[in-house]
Amino acid sequence: MDYGLRKIATFVEETHIEGGKAADRPVRFVVVAAVLRNPWAGRGFVEDLRPEILAIAPLLGAELTRRLVEIMPADRVEAYGKAASVGTNGEIEHASGLIHTLRFGNLFREAVGGTAYLSFTNTRNAPGALLSLPMIHKSETGKRSHFLTANFQIPDAPAADEILVAIGAADNSRAHPRLADRFQDMEEMKRDREIA
């Protein structure tokens, strides 16, 4: 099916030193982003987005997932997330529609053995905007060491009538995580309430 795919861009980042100290092993991010025609652009307010979501999201999810795991094998993925940005002539709901469906996210989640939801952003931007793709641990949602953000940009996207959709993964935590996990905070706060 031709769903108006214009380009795919891939970003790989490795951090070797953070805070002046070498990481035990480099932290690697991979982001794969697709730029496609907004199927709802120019149609006015569209009440039912579902037909286009069902037609496009599974194809897009499969293609982005295939490309990402070619670069970072599934067994290396520790954290993951997704992002979508609509151009200035679209609604944020258009960007959201393509990533907030299990027909998109489950393909990535299952491919890398994840059980957690995919952390996300959905925004409206002009071409070349710096975009953020947040990530969390693929199975331990309270593991703060894996609260990560990949930043990337595509100079000519999204155009006014386009949507940019991306998935991202990391093969490690932050280089030197020193924050307690969310669950440790919860236990400490529970004890504090019991003492008070």
N, C-alpha and C positions, 0 to 999 in steps of 0.2 A: 504494500500500500504506500502511495506517495503521501506523506503527511507534512510536506513542506520543509524537510530538513535542509538547512543551508550549510551548516558547518558543525564539526565536532572539534573541540579543543581539549587537550590533555595537559595537566600541570603536575609536575613532580617536584617536591621540595624535600630536602634533607637538612636537618639541623644537627650539627656536630658539637657545637659549643653553645651553652646557654648560661648567662650570668657569669661569663668568664671561666666557666668550668666545663671540661669535656664531658659529654654524655657517656654513660656506660656503653651504649650502642646508639647510633644515629636514630633520630626520630624521622620517619619518612611519611609524608602525606602524598596521596594521589587524588586528584580531582579530574573527573571526566565530565565535560559540559557539552550539551547540544544546543544549537540555536535553530529554531524552527519558526515558520509562519504561525502567527496566532490564528487558530481556526475560527475564532469569534470576532476578529477585527473587522470593522466596517459594517457590522450587522446590527448595530444598535444594541439595546439591552436584550440579552438572550436569557430567557427564563430557565431553560433546560440545557445544562452543559453536558449531561450524561452521554449522549451519543458520541460526541467527539472524544470524551474521556475514555470511553470503552474502546474506541477505535485506535487511539494514539498511545495512551499510557502504557499498555503492555508491550508494544513494539519499542517504545522509547526505553522503558525499564530494562528490557532484554538486551538492547544494543549497548546501553551505557554499562550495564553489569558485565557483559562479555568483555568489553574493552578494559574495564577496571581490573578484573581478575587476571587478565593477560599480563598486566604490569605488576600487580600485587596479588600473588596467589591467595586464594581464600583462607588457607590455614595460617597466613601471616597477618590477616586483618584482625585488629584488636578493637578498633573504634570506627564508627561510621556515622554518616549523616547525609542530608540532601538539601538542595536549595532550588528555588525557582524565582525568576525575575521577569516581570512583564514589561514591555515597552510602554511609552507614555500614552499611547492610544488604547491601551487595554486596561482591564480591571485586575486588581490583585487576585480576585477570585479566579481569573483565568490561569494565572500561574499556580495558584493553590490546587486547582482542579487536576492538573496533570501529575502532581506529586502526592496529593493526599487521597490516594486510593490504594487499596491493597494490591490492585492489579499492577501497580508500579513498584511499590515498596517491598512487597513480598518476594519479588524476583531477586532483588539485591540481598535482602535479609536471609533468604533460604540458601542462596549461593555461597554466602560466607559463614553460614552456621550461626547466625544471630538470632536472639530471642527478644531483645529490647526494641522499643520503637525507634524509628530513625529521627534523630534530632533534626530541626529544619529551620529555614527562613523562607519567607515568601514576601517579595517586595516589588515595587515599581521603580525602574531606573532608566536613565538615559544611557546611550552607548558609552562604553568605556568605564562605567562606574566600578569602583572597588566593591566586590561582593564578598560576603562572609558565609561560609558553610560550617555550621557548628557540628561537633561530633560528641558522642558519648560512647562508653564501653558497649560492645555489641551484646552483652548479656547481663552486665551488672550496672544498673542505671545509677546507683549511688556512688560509684567508684570515681571520685573526683580527679584522680590522677589522669583520667582519660577524658576530662572535659577539655576539648580541644577546638580550635577554630582554624580552618584553612581560608586564607584570603586569596582571591584571584580576580582577574579582569580580562575582558575581551574587548579590544579597542573599538570594534564596530558593532557591538551587540550589548543589549538587545535593541534593535531598531524599533521605531514607534509601533510597528505592527508585528512584532515578534515576541517570542517567549524564549528565555534561556533556562534550561533545566540541567541540574548537575547532581552528581553523587560524589561522595568523597570517603576516603578511608585512611586510617593511620595504622602503622604496624607496631606502635609503642605508646607509652604514656608520654606526658611532658617529660623533658629531659631530667629534671630533678624535682619530682613531686614531693611536697612536704605538707600537704593539707590532709586532715583527717577525712575519711569517707563520710558521706551523709549519715550512714547508719550509726557510726560512732557518735556523731553529734546528737542524734536522736536519743541514744542510750544515756549520754551525759545529761541531756536536758530532762529526761525522765527522772534520773537520780536526783537532779537539782530540785525538781518539783516535790519529790518524796521527802527530801530533807527539809524543805521550806514549810 
